[in-house]
Amino acid sequence: MPIEPRFVFVPALSTLHPRYATPSVAIVVQSAWACLLALSGSYDALTNYVVFADWIFFGLTVLTVLMFRRSLPLSKRPAGAYRAPGYPVVQIAFVVIAAAVVASVIGAAPGAAAKGAALIALGIPVYYWYARSRGVGN
């Protein structure tokens, strides 16, 4: 089921190359961003930013799955819904470990964690500006 274009953050990035069927514009933009990041600092600093941000979102993703499964009874889930092994123990353990990784980065490199949090936070006003300009949520 295709996503309605007005809900795509930057529609130009979602277009596919006519021959290779790859998001070629998105690949070029991401490559340019990666080059800028690589030129901007040390490998350790970049790793701390990425680890910090990744593990926040890994933990939130699994936490969301736990919340959805709690709010949507098994009888109302779509046919073929995936059953997670060890549910909910494995998923709760993962969320706890993700929180520990984030806390570890904060403890080991608070400056890098703050920069990573600021980078994530910069996306919030950009999203709301874009959503309002595209009429998303109205």
TORGUNU-343588 format. One record per atom (N, C-alpha, C): residue in three letters; x, y, z. Coordinates in Angstrom, 3 decimals, padded with zeros to 6 digits. Layout:
<pt 'ala',<X,Y,Z>>;
...
END
This chain:
<pt 'met',<000.847,-001.174,000.000>>;
<pt 'met',<000.000,000.000,000.000>>;
<pt 'met',<000.891,001.235,000.000>>;
<pt 'pro',<000.854,002.039,-001.066>>;
<pt 'pro',<001.732,003.208,-001.143>>;
<pt 'pro',<001.334,004.265,-000.117>>;
<pt 'ile',<002.331,005.004,000.335>>;
<pt 'ile',<002.098,006.082,001.279>>;
<pt 'ile',<001.668,007.315,000.501>>;
<pt 'glu',<000.656,007.991,001.013>>;
<pt 'glu',<000.186,009.217,000.363>>;
<pt 'glu',<001.326,010.231,000.348>>;
<pt 'pro',<001.623,010.857,-000.799>>;
<pt 'pro',<002.781,011.752,-000.915>>;
<pt 'pro',<002.829,012.863,000.123>>;
<pt 'arg',<001.685,013.379,000.562>>;
<pt 'arg',<001.737,014.483,001.529>>;
<pt 'arg',<002.241,014.035,002.893>>;
<pt 'phe',<002.318,012.722,003.138>>;
<pt 'phe',<002.818,012.229,004.415>>;
<pt 'phe',<004.306,011.896,004.384>>;
<pt 'val',<004.915,011.950,003.218>>;
<pt 'val',<006.341,011.671,003.096>>;
<pt 'val',<007.095,012.939,003.475>>;
<pt 'phe',<008.117,012.810,004.324>>;
<pt 'phe',<008.814,013.988,004.847>>;
<pt 'phe',<009.359,014.866,003.730>>;
<pt 'val',<010.161,014.327,002.855>>;
<pt 'val',<010.643,015.066,001.690>>;
<pt 'val',<010.351,014.188,000.477>>;
<pt 'pro',<009.268,014.486,-000.241>>;
<pt 'pro',<008.852,013.610,-001.343>>;
<pt 'pro',<009.945,013.325,-002.369>>;
<pt 'ala',<010.816,014.284,-002.634>>;
<pt 'ala',<011.879,014.057,-003.626>>;
<pt 'ala',<012.785,012.905,-003.204>>;
<pt 'leu',<012.939,012.709,-001.891>>;
<pt 'leu',<013.802,011.632,-001.408>>;
<pt 'leu',<013.144,010.258,-001.548>>;
<pt 'ser',<011.837,010.235,-001.758>>;
<pt 'ser',<011.144,008.947,-001.860>>;
<pt 'ser',<010.993,008.469,-003.301>>;
<pt 'thr',<011.394,009.287,-004.266>>;
<pt 'thr',<011.249,008.862,-005.659>>;
<pt 'thr',<012.292,007.798,-006.001>>;
<pt 'leu',<011.874,006.894,-006.837>>;
<pt 'leu',<012.752,005.795,-007.225>>;
<pt 'leu',<013.366,006.057,-008.594>>;
<pt 'his',<014.603,005.594,-008.748>>;
<pt 'his',<015.299,005.715,-010.031>>;
<pt 'his',<014.530,004.881,-011.046>>;
<pt 'pro',<014.293,005.416,-012.254>>;
<pt 'pro',<013.470,004.684,-013.233>>;
<pt 'pro',<014.054,003.345,-013.676>>;
<pt 'arg',<015.370,003.235,-013.711>>;
<pt 'arg',<015.972,001.987,-014.186>>;
<pt 'arg',<016.281,001.016,-013.056>>;
<pt 'tyr',<016.846,001.533,-011.955>>;
<pt 'tyr',<017.325,000.648,-010.885>>;
<pt 'tyr',<016.333,000.471,-009.736>>;
<pt 'ala',<015.275,001.259,-009.729>>;
<pt 'ala',<014.244,001.185,-008.690>>;
<pt 'ala',<014.829,001.364,-007.289>>;
<pt 'thr',<015.799,002.264,-007.175>>;
<pt 'thr',<016.401,002.590,-005.881>>;
<pt 'thr',<016.126,004.059,-005.584>>;
<pt 'pro',<016.085,004.431,-004.316>>;
<pt 'pro',<015.875,005.845,-003.975>>;
<pt 'pro',<017.186,006.621,-004.169>>;
<pt 'ser',<017.544,006.864,-005.415>>;
<pt 'ser',<018.862,007.410,-005.746>>;
<pt 'ser',<019.103,008.792,-005.144>>;
<pt 'val',<018.099,009.651,-005.116>>;
<pt 'val',<018.277,010.988,-004.527>>;
<pt 'val',<018.552,010.847,-003.029>>;
<pt 'ala',<017.816,009.985,-002.363>>;
<pt 'ala',<018.021,009.777,-000.933>>;
<pt 'ala',<019.419,009.216,-000.662>>;
<pt 'ile',<019.891,008.333,-001.519>>;
<pt 'ile',<021.229,007.762,-001.351>>;
<pt 'ile',<022.289,008.846,-001.485>>;
<pt 'val',<022.138,009.716,-002.457>>;
<pt 'val',<023.109,010.809,-002.649>>;
<pt 'val',<023.082,011.767,-001.459>>;
<pt 'val',<021.885,012.137,-001.002>>;
<pt 'val',<021.765,013.053,000.147>>;
<pt 'val',<022.373,012.419,001.393>>;
<pt 'gln',<022.070,011.159,001.652>>;
<pt 'gln',<022.622,010.492,002.829>>;
<pt 'gln',<024.138,010.357,002.720>>;
<pt 'ser',<024.637,010.084,001.539>>;
<pt 'ser',<026.085,009.988,001.341>>;
<pt 'ser',<026.768,011.328,001.603>>;
<pt 'ala',<026.175,012.397,001.115>>;
<pt 'ala',<026.735,013.736,001.351>>;
<pt 'ala',<026.727,014.064,002.835>>;
<pt 'trp',<025.633,013.725,003.520>>;
<pt 'trp',<025.547,013.967,004.966>>;
<pt 'trp',<026.610,013.157,005.704>>;
<pt 'ala',<026.805,011.915,005.323>>;
<pt 'ala',<027.818,011.072,005.955>>;
<pt 'ala',<029.212,011.652,005.744>>;
<pt 'cys',<029.484,012.162,004.549>>;
<pt 'cys',<030.787,012.792,004.283>>;
<pt 'cys',<030.988,014.018,005.156>>;
<pt 'leu',<029.961,014.837,005.280>>;
<pt 'leu',<030.047,016.017,006.156>>;
<pt 'leu',<030.331,015.610,007.599>>;
<pt 'leu',<029.614,014.596,008.073>>;
<pt 'leu',<029.833,014.134,009.443>>;
<pt 'leu',<031.252,013.593,009.614>>;
<pt 'ala',<031.717,012.845,008.634>>;
<pt 'ala',<033.064,012.272,008.723>>;
<pt 'ala',<034.126,013.359,008.774>>;
<pt 'leu',<033.898,014.462,008.091>>;
<pt 'leu',<034.866,015.556,008.078>>;
<pt 'leu',<034.750,016.456,009.299>>;
<pt 'ser',<033.663,016.319,010.043>>;
<pt 'ser',<033.399,017.246,011.140>>;
<pt 'ser',<034.019,016.863,012.478>>;
<pt 'gly',<034.417,015.635,012.666>>;
<pt 'gly',<034.921,015.261,013.982>>;
<pt 'gly',<035.635,013.934,013.975>>;
<pt 'ser',<035.968,013.503,015.173>>;
<pt 'ser',<036.679,012.235,015.310>>;
<pt 'ser',<035.708,011.063,015.225>>;
<pt 'tyr',<036.262,009.916,014.946>>;
<pt 'tyr',<035.452,008.706,014.852>>;
<pt 'tyr',<034.773,008.410,016.184>>;
<pt 'asp',<035.500,008.571,017.290>>;
<pt 'asp',<034.925,008.307,018.615>>;
<pt 'asp',<033.719,009.193,018.896>>;
<pt 'ala',<033.827,010.482,018.567>>;
<pt 'ala',<032.711,011.400,018.812>>;
<pt 'ala',<031.501,011.003,017.974>>;
<pt 'leu',<031.740,010.707,016.689>>;
<pt 'leu',<030.634,010.299,015.823>>;
<pt 'leu',<029.992,009.008,016.323>>;
<pt 'thr',<030.803,008.087,016.774>>;
<pt 'thr',<030.274,006.823,017.296>>;
<pt 'thr',<029.401,007.068,018.518>>;
<pt 'asn',<029.848,007.957,019.409>>;
<pt 'asn',<029.036,008.263,020.591>>;
<pt 'asn',<027.707,008.895,020.199>>;
<pt 'tyr',<027.704,009.805,019.219>>;
<pt 'tyr',<026.444,010.410,018.776>>;
<pt 'tyr',<025.498,009.333,018.245>>;
<pt 'val',<026.046,008.471,017.392>>;
<pt 'val',<025.221,007.457,016.750>>;
<pt 'val',<024.725,006.423,017.752>>;
<pt 'val',<025.619,005.947,018.617>>;
<pt 'val',<025.223,004.951,019.626>>;
<pt 'val',<024.142,005.530,020.520>>;
<pt 'phe',<024.340,006.745,020.960>>;
<pt 'phe',<023.363,007.399,021.833>>;
<pt 'phe',<022.003,007.473,021.143>>;
<pt 'ala',<021.971,008.014,019.934>>;
<pt 'ala',<020.705,008.187,019.212>>;
<pt 'ala',<020.093,006.841,018.828>>;
<pt 'asp',<020.901,005.937,018.298>>;
<pt 'asp',<020.379,004.629,017.887>>;
<pt 'asp',<019.710,003.904,019.040>>;
<pt 'trp',<020.387,003.824,020.166>>;
<pt 'trp',<019.847,003.044,021.272>>;
<pt 'trp',<018.629,003.689,021.904>>;
<pt 'ile',<018.508,005.011,021.818>>;
<pt 'ile',<017.263,005.648,022.259>>;
<pt 'ile',<016.118,005.123,021.390>>;
<pt 'phe',<016.320,005.150,020.084>>;
<pt 'phe',<015.244,004.746,019.183>>;
<pt 'phe',<015.028,003.235,019.160>>;
<pt 'phe',<016.076,002.437,019.335>>;
<pt 'phe',<015.886,000.985,019.455>>;
<pt 'phe',<014.976,000.689,020.651>>;
<pt 'gly',<015.315,001.282,021.795>>;
<pt 'gly',<014.524,001.054,023.005>>;
<pt 'gly',<013.093,001.542,022.850>>;
<pt 'leu',<012.912,002.725,022.267>>;
<pt 'leu',<011.561,003.256,022.071>>;
<pt 'leu',<010.749,002.398,021.109>>;
<pt 'thr',<011.393,001.846,020.099>>;
<pt 'thr',<010.691,000.990,019.144>>;
<pt 'thr',<010.145,-000.254,019.835>>;
<pt 'val',<010.977,-000.911,020.618>>;
<pt 'val',<010.530,-002.125,021.309>>;
<pt 'val',<009.499,-001.777,022.376>>;
<pt 'leu',<009.667,-000.642,023.050>>;
<pt 'leu',<008.682,-000.196,024.034>>;
<pt 'leu',<007.333,000.052,023.363>>;
<pt 'thr',<007.357,000.597,022.162>>;
<pt 'thr',<006.119,000.827,021.413>>;
<pt 'thr',<005.436,-000.487,021.065>>;
<pt 'val',<006.224,-001.474,020.680>>;
<pt 'val',<005.646,-002.797,020.391>>;
<pt 'val',<004.963,-003.344,021.646>>;
<pt 'leu',<005.613,-003.207,022.797>>;
<pt 'leu',<005.009,-003.664,024.047>>;
<pt 'leu',<003.695,-002.934,024.320>>;
<pt 'met',<003.686,-001.635,024.095>>;
<pt 'met',<002.476,-000.846,024.347>>;
<pt 'met',<001.357,-001.220,023.376>>;
<pt 'phe',<001.688,-001.397,022.103>>;
<pt 'phe',<000.669,-001.773,021.123>>;
<pt 'phe',<000.092,-003.148,021.445>>;
<pt 'arg',<000.939,-004.062,021.801>>;
<pt 'arg',<000.450,-005.416,022.106>>;
<pt 'arg',<-000.429,-005.417,023.351>>;
<pt 'arg',<-000.134,-004.538,024.281>>;
<pt 'arg',<-000.950,-004.453,025.492>>;
<pt 'arg',<-002.308,-003.815,025.180>>;
<pt 'ser',<-002.312,-002.819,024.284>>;
<pt 'ser',<-003.554,-002.101,023.989>>;
<pt 'ser',<-004.416,-002.801,022.938>>;
<pt 'leu',<-003.839,-003.710,022.160>>;
<pt 'leu',<-004.596,-004.402,021.120>>;
<pt 'leu',<-004.620,-005.892,021.440>>;
<pt 'pro',<-005.746,-006.391,021.940>>;
<pt 'pro',<-005.821,-007.807,022.320>>;
<pt 'pro',<-005.541,-008.735,021.140>>;
<pt 'leu',<-005.077,-009.927,021.465>>;
<pt 'leu',<-004.729,-010.911,020.445>>;
<pt 'leu',<-005.896,-011.185,019.507>>;
<pt 'ser',<-007.111,-011.188,020.034>>;
<pt 'ser',<-008.288,-011.480,019.207>>;
<pt 'ser',<-008.543,-010.405,018.153>>;
<pt 'lys',<-008.032,-009.176,018.360>>;
<pt 'lys',<-008.272,-008.081,017.411>>;
<pt 'lys',<-007.080,-007.817,016.500>>;
<pt 'arg',<-006.002,-008.572,016.655>>;
<pt 'arg',<-004.836,-008.377,015.795>>;
<pt 'arg',<-005.094,-008.976,014.427>>;
<pt 'pro',<-004.469,-008.430,013.387>>;
<pt 'pro',<-004.683,-008.964,012.037>>;
<pt 'pro',<-004.184,-010.404,011.916>>;
<pt 'ala',<-004.778,-011.114,010.989>>;
<pt 'ala',<-004.361,-012.490,010.739>>;
<pt 'ala',<-002.886,-012.515,010.372>>;
<pt 'gly',<-002.168,-013.476,010.897>>;
<pt 'gly',<-000.747,-013.597,010.594>>;
<pt 'gly',<000.128,-012.664,011.402>>;
<pt 'ala',<-000.420,-012.054,012.455>>;
<pt 'ala',<000.381,-011.159,013.291>>;
<pt 'ala',<001.549,-011.945,013.882>>;
<pt 'tyr',<002.693,-011.319,013.891>>;
<pt 'tyr',<003.917,-011.969,014.343>>;
<pt 'tyr',<003.891,-012.202,015.843>>;
<pt 'arg',<004.275,-013.390,016.258>>;
<pt 'arg',<004.410,-013.700,017.684>>;
<pt 'arg',<005.891,-013.658,018.028>>;
<pt 'ala',<006.240,-012.830,018.973>>;
<pt 'ala',<007.641,-012.651,019.349>>;
<pt 'ala',<008.047,-013.705,020.369>>;
<pt 'pro',<009.173,-014.380,020.140>>;
<pt 'pro',<009.635,-015.385,021.093>>;
<pt 'pro',<009.976,-014.741,022.442>>;
<pt 'gly',<009.593,-015.406,023.517>>;
<pt 'gly',<009.926,-014.923,024.856>>;
<pt 'gly',<009.157,-013.696,025.291>>;
<pt 'tyr',<008.119,-013.357,024.547>>;
<pt 'tyr',<007.347,-012.161,024.870>>;
<pt 'tyr',<006.690,-012.308,026.223>>;
<pt 'pro',<006.705,-011.308,027.082>>;
<pt 'pro',<007.301,-009.985,027.010>>;
<pt 'pro',<008.664,-009.881,027.702>>;
<pt 'val',<009.159,-010.987,028.225>>;
<pt 'val',<010.403,-010.944,029.010>>;
<pt 'val',<011.588,-010.458,028.173>>;
<pt 'val',<011.762,-011.023,026.990>>;
<pt 'val',<012.889,-010.648,026.138>>;
<pt 'val',<012.792,-009.174,025.749>>;
<pt 'gln',<011.602,-008.725,025.418>>;
<pt 'gln',<011.420,-007.341,024.997>>;
<pt 'gln',<011.659,-006.356,026.153>>;
<pt 'ile',<011.192,-006.688,027.335>>;
<pt 'ile',<011.431,-005.827,028.499>>;
<pt 'ile',<012.928,-005.787,028.805>>;
<pt 'ala',<013.594,-006.934,028.722>>;
<pt 'ala',<015.044,-006.971,028.943>>;
<pt 'ala',<015.764,-006.098,027.921>>;
<pt 'phe',<015.308,-006.128,026.679>>;
<pt 'phe',<015.924,-005.304,025.640>>;
<pt 'phe',<015.770,-003.825,025.959>>;
<pt 'val',<014.586,-003.412,026.393>>;
<pt 'val',<014.356,-002.000,026.728>>;
<pt 'val',<015.261,-001.581,027.891>>;
<pt 'val',<015.414,-002.438,028.876>>;
<pt 'val',<016.289,-002.135,030.012>>;
<pt 'val',<017.746,-002.014,029.550>>;
<pt 'ile',<018.183,-002.925,028.697>>;
<pt 'ile',<019.557,-002.879,028.177>>;
<pt 'ile',<019.767,-001.626,027.327>>;
<pt 'ala',<018.782,-001.269,026.511>>;
<pt 'ala',<018.889,-000.049,025.696>>;
<pt 'ala',<019.030,001.171,026.599>>;
<pt 'ala',<018.255,001.224,027.679>>;
<pt 'ala',<018.364,002.342,028.627>>;
<pt 'ala',<019.742,002.352,029.283>>;
<pt 'ala',<020.288,001.172,029.568>>;
<pt 'ala',<021.625,001.092,030.174>>;
<pt 'ala',<022.700,001.577,029.208>>;
<pt 'val',<022.571,001.249,027.926>>;
<pt 'val',<023.543,001.719,026.923>>;
<pt 'val',<023.492,003.242,026.834>>;
<pt 'val',<022.293,003.804,026.791>>;
<pt 'val',<022.141,005.264,026.726>>;
<pt 'val',<022.744,005.895,027.976>>;
<pt 'ala',<022.442,005.331,029.147>>;
<pt 'ala',<023.002,005.863,030.397>>;
<pt 'ala',<024.524,005.753,030.401>>;
<pt 'ser',<025.049,004.679,029.828>>;
<pt 'ser',<026.493,004.491,029.761>>;
<pt 'ser',<027.152,005.572,028.909>>;
<pt 'val',<026.547,005.885,027.773>>;
<pt 'val',<027.091,006.940,026.911>>;
<pt 'val',<027.027,008.280,027.629>>;
<pt 'ile',<025.918,008.540,028.325>>;
<pt 'ile',<025.797,009.797,029.078>>;
<pt 'ile',<026.888,009.872,030.141>>;
<pt 'gly',<027.124,008.764,030.824>>;
<pt 'gly',<028.149,008.746,031.866>>;
<pt 'gly',<029.564,008.856,031.322>>;
<pt 'ala',<029.830,008.193,030.216>>;
<pt 'ala',<031.186,008.160,029.659>>;
<pt 'ala',<031.515,009.398,028.833>>;
<pt 'ala',<030.535,009.943,028.151>>;
<pt 'ala',<030.779,011.093,027.271>>;
<pt 'ala',<029.577,012.024,027.308>>;
<pt 'pro',<029.391,012.749,028.418>>;
<pt 'pro',<028.200,013.600,028.539>>;
<pt 'pro',<028.109,014.677,027.460>>;
<pt 'gly',<029.240,015.195,027.035>>;
<pt 'gly',<029.227,016.208,025.975>>;
<pt 'gly',<028.715,015.649,024.666>>;
<pt 'ala',<029.199,014.465,024.311>>;
<pt 'ala',<028.757,013.821,023.073>>;
<pt 'ala',<027.277,013.460,023.166>>;
<pt 'ala',<026.835,013.006,024.343>>;
<pt 'ala',<025.422,012.676,024.527>>;
<pt 'ala',<024.558,013.926,024.369>>;
<pt 'ala',<025.024,015.040,024.916>>;
<pt 'ala',<024.275,016.294,024.789>>;
<pt 'ala',<024.199,016.741,023.330>>;
<pt 'lys',<025.315,016.595,022.606>>;
<pt 'lys',<025.308,016.957,021.180>>;
<pt 'lys',<024.391,016.028,020.393>>;
<pt 'gly',<024.410,014.743,020.728>>;
<pt 'gly',<023.513,013.801,020.063>>;
<pt 'gly',<022.053,014.126,020.350>>;
<pt 'ala',<021.748,014.479,021.602>>;
<pt 'ala',<020.376,014.845,021.961>>;
<pt 'ala',<019.956,016.125,021.242>>;
<pt 'ala',<020.887,017.085,021.144>>;
<pt 'ala',<020.581,018.334,020.439>>;
<pt 'ala',<020.317,018.071,018.958>>;
<pt 'leu',<021.095,017.169,018.368>>;
<pt 'leu',<020.895,016.830,016.959>>;
<pt 'leu',<019.526,016.192,016.744>>;
<pt 'ile',<019.130,015.320,017.649>>;
<pt 'ile',<017.801,014.707,017.568>>;
<pt 'ile',<016.736,015.787,017.734>>;
<pt 'ala',<016.924,016.660,018.728>>;
<pt 'ala',<015.942,017.706,019.011>>;
<pt 'ala',<015.781,018.687,017.851>>;
<pt 'leu',<016.837,018.890,017.076>>;
<pt 'leu',<016.737,019.780,015.915>>;
<pt 'leu',<015.710,019.283,014.904>>;
<pt 'gly',<015.492,017.999,014.878>>;
<pt 'gly',<014.520,017.444,013.939>>;
<pt 'gly',<013.078,017.734,014.307>>;
<pt 'ile',<012.810,018.034,015.560>>;
<pt 'ile',<011.425,018.255,016.006>>;
<pt 'ile',<010.819,019.499,015.359>>;
<pt 'pro',<011.444,020.683,015.478>>;
<pt 'pro',<010.830,021.847,014.817>>;
<pt 'pro',<010.803,021.707,013.296>>;
<pt 'val',<011.808,021.048,012.739>>;
<pt 'val',<011.809,020.845,011.285>>;
<pt 'val',<010.604,019.999,010.889>>;
<pt 'tyr',<010.325,018.935,011.635>>;
<pt 'tyr',<009.173,018.086,011.336>>;
<pt 'tyr',<007.875,018.892,011.427>>;
<pt 'tyr',<007.689,019.641,012.524>>;
<pt 'tyr',<006.449,020.388,012.691>>;
<pt 'tyr',<006.286,021.468,011.616>>;
<pt 'trp',<007.364,022.125,011.246>>;
<pt 'trp',<007.296,023.106,010.177>>;
<pt 'trp',<006.861,022.428,008.878>>;
<pt 'tyr',<007.487,021.301,008.580>>;
<pt 'tyr',<007.175,020.593,007.339>>;
<pt 'tyr',<005.743,020.068,007.361>>;
<pt 'ala',<005.333,019.493,008.501>>;
<pt 'ala',<003.979,018.944,008.598>>;
<pt 'ala',<002.936,020.047,008.419>>;
<pt 'arg',<003.186,021.197,009.016>>;
<pt 'arg',<002.225,022.296,008.887>>;
<pt 'arg',<002.179,022.796,007.445>>;
<pt 'ser',<003.332,022.882,006.797>>;
<pt 'ser',<003.371,023.385,005.415>>;
<pt 'ser',<002.703,022.405,004.447>>;
<pt 'arg',<002.676,021.114,004.785>>;
<pt 'arg',<002.079,020.104,003.911>>;
<pt 'arg',<000.641,019.758,004.318>>;
<pt 'gly',<000.171,020.320,005.432>>;
<pt 'gly',<-001.194,020.035,005.889>>;
<pt 'gly',<-001.345,018.666,006.500>>;
<pt 'val',<-000.247,018.091,007.007>>;
<pt 'val',<-000.305,016.775,007.658>>;
<pt 'val',<-000.915,016.965,009.037>>;
<pt 'gly',<-001.858,016.108,009.379>>;
<pt 'gly',<-002.487,016.145,010.702>>;
<pt 'gly',<-003.702,017.057,010.738>>;
<pt 'asn',<-004.053,017.697,009.637>>;
<pt 'asn',<-005.236,018.575,009.616>>;
<pt 'asn',<-006.450,017.820,009.156>>;
END
